[in-house]
Each structure stands twice: as structure tokens, then as C-alpha cells.
């Protein structure tokens, strides 16, 4: 029975990880022009927040078939990596571009 369940879970997790990769690319490649570029900084922070949320959801989705031993434990790794990337980028943006006295 695990062979029949492996396909749909694999496809679902592959699509979720592709979405995470797209959001991670947007969060990592976008560069603000300076500390004054609030709209770009807000966009990066939004992408990081979405990446953290999507990664947590993907991790929880992957946890069910891994616990049932339908998929191997390695399916948890991409979600954790994306979660760490999103949190690290978000922390970097907050530390490198502090909000000024007007914000």
C-alpha cells in the first residue's frame, strides 16, 4: 500500500518545494537600493515571512507520510532548509537596514 501512496505525496511535496524555491529566490535576489528604499525592504520581508510560513506548512505536510513510513526522512530536509533560509534572510534585512526614526 505504501507504493500507491508514495506517488501523490511525492508530487504534492515536490510542488510545495518548488513554490518554496520560487519564494526563496524572490527573497534572496531582490536587493534594496538603500536604507531609504522601504517598499523593497517591505517586499523582501514579506517574501521572507511567506517563505517561513510555506516552509512550515510543507514540513507539516511532509511529516505525515514520513511518520507513516511512506516516504523517507529526507523529504523533511528541503522544508527545513527553506525555513532556515527565510529566517536568516529576514533577520539579516532587519539587522542591516534598521527602521529610521520616522518609521
The 8 nearest C-alpha neighbors of each residue, nearest first, counted from 0:
[[1, 2, 3, 4, 69, 5, 68, 6],
 [2, 0, 4, 69, 3, 5, 68, 70],
 [3, 1, 5, 0, 4, 6, 69, 70],
 [2, 4, 1, 0, 5, 6, 7, 69],
 [5, 3, 1, 2, 6, 7, 8, 0],
 [4, 6, 2, 8, 3, 7, 9, 69],
 [7, 5, 9, 8, 4, 10, 3, 2],
 [8, 6, 10, 9, 5, 4, 11, 3],
 [9, 7, 11, 5, 10, 6, 12, 4],
 [8, 10, 6, 12, 7, 11, 5, 13],
 [9, 11, 13, 7, 8, 12, 14, 6],
 [12, 10, 8, 14, 13, 9, 7, 15],
 [13, 11, 15, 9, 14, 10, 16, 8],
 [12, 14, 10, 16, 15, 11, 9, 17],
 [15, 13, 17, 11, 12, 16, 10, 18],
 [14, 16, 12, 18, 17, 13, 11, 57],
 [17, 15, 19, 13, 18, 14, 12, 20],
 [16, 18, 20, 14, 19, 15, 13, 21],
 [17, 19, 21, 15, 16, 20, 14, 22],
 [20, 18, 16, 22, 17, 21, 23, 50],
 [19, 21, 17, 23, 18, 22, 24, 16],
 [22, 20, 18, 24, 23, 19, 17, 25],
 [21, 23, 25, 19, 24, 20, 50, 46],
 [24, 22, 20, 26, 25, 21, 19, 27],
 [23, 25, 21, 27, 22, 26, 28, 20],
 [26, 24, 22, 23, 28, 27, 29, 21],
 [25, 27, 23, 46, 43, 24, 47, 28],
 [28, 26, 24, 25, 29, 23, 88, 30],
 [29, 27, 25, 24, 26, 30, 23, 43],
 [30, 28, 27, 25, 26, 31, 43, 39],
 [29, 31, 28, 32, 39, 27, 40, 43],
 [32, 30, 33, 39, 36, 40, 29, 34],
 [33, 31, 36, 30, 34, 35, 39, 40],
 [34, 32, 35, 31, 36, 96, 37, 30],
 [33, 35, 96, 36, 32, 37, 31, 97],
 [34, 36, 33, 37, 32, 31, 99, 96],
 [37, 35, 33, 34, 38, 39, 31, 32],
 [38, 36, 40, 39, 35, 41, 34, 31],
 [37, 39, 41, 40, 36, 42, 31, 43],
 [38, 40, 42, 41, 37, 31, 36, 43],
 [39, 41, 37, 43, 42, 38, 44, 31],
 [42, 40, 44, 38, 39, 43, 37, 45],
 [43, 41, 39, 45, 40, 44, 46, 38],
 [44, 42, 46, 40, 26, 45, 41, 47],
 [43, 45, 47, 41, 46, 42, 89, 48],
 [44, 46, 42, 48, 47, 43, 41, 49],
 [47, 45, 43, 49, 26, 44, 48, 50],
 [48, 46, 85, 50, 44, 45, 49, 89],
 [47, 49, 45, 51, 50, 46, 44, 52],
 [50, 48, 46, 52, 47, 51, 53, 45],
 [51, 49, 47, 53, 48, 52, 85, 54],
 [50, 52, 82, 48, 54, 49, 85, 53],
 [51, 53, 49, 55, 54, 50, 48, 56],
 [54, 52, 56, 50, 55, 51, 49, 57],
 [55, 53, 57, 78, 51, 82, 56, 52],
 [54, 56, 58, 52, 57, 53, 51, 59],
 [55, 57, 59, 53, 58, 54, 60, 52],
 [58, 56, 54, 60, 59, 55, 78, 53],
 [57, 59, 55, 61, 78, 56, 60, 75],
 [58, 60, 62, 56, 61, 57, 55, 63],
 [61, 59, 57, 58, 62, 63, 56, 12],
 [62, 60, 58, 59, 63, 64, 75, 57],
 [61, 63, 59, 65, 60, 64, 66, 58],
 [62, 64, 66, 65, 61, 60, 67, 59],
 [65, 63, 67, 69, 66, 70, 62, 61],
 [64, 66, 68, 70, 62, 67, 63, 71],
 [67, 65, 63, 68, 64, 62, 69, 70],
 [66, 68, 64, 65, 69, 63, 70, 62],
 [69, 67, 65, 66, 70, 64, 71, 1],
 [68, 70, 64, 1, 67, 65, 5, 4],
 [71, 69, 65, 68, 64, 5, 72, 74],
 [70, 72, 73, 65, 74, 68, 69, 64],
 [71, 73, 74, 75, 65, 70, 76, 68],
 [72, 74, 75, 76, 71, 77, 70, 65],
 [73, 75, 72, 76, 71, 61, 77, 70],
 [74, 76, 73, 78, 72, 77, 58, 61],
 [75, 77, 79, 73, 78, 74, 80, 72],
 [78, 76, 80, 79, 75, 81, 74, 16],
 [79, 77, 54, 81, 58, 80, 76, 75],
 [78, 80, 82, 76, 77, 81, 83, 75],
 [81, 79, 77, 83, 82, 78, 84, 76],
 [82, 80, 84, 78, 83, 79, 54, 85],
 [81, 83, 79, 51, 85, 54, 80, 84],
 [82, 84, 80, 86, 81, 85, 87, 79],
 [85, 83, 81, 87, 82, 86, 88, 80],
 [86, 84, 47, 82, 88, 83, 51, 87],
 [85, 87, 89, 83, 84, 88, 90, 82],
 [88, 86, 90, 84, 89, 85, 83, 91],
 [89, 87, 91, 85, 90, 86, 84, 92],
 [88, 90, 86, 92, 91, 87, 47, 44],
 [91, 89, 87, 93, 88, 92, 86, 94],
 [90, 92, 88, 94, 89, 93, 95, 87],
 [93, 91, 95, 89, 94, 90, 96, 88],
 [92, 94, 90, 91, 96, 97, 95, 89],
 [95, 93, 91, 92, 96, 97, 90, 89],
 [96, 94, 92, 91, 93, 97, 90, 34],
 [97, 95, 34, 93, 94, 92, 98, 40],
 [98, 96, 93, 94, 95, 99, 34, 92],
 [97, 99, 102, 96, 100, 101, 93, 34],
 [98, 100, 101, 102, 97, 34, 35, 96],
 [99, 101, 102, 98, 97, 35, 34, 96],
 [102, 100, 99, 98, 35, 97, 37, 34],
 [101, 99, 100, 98, 37, 97, 35, 34]]
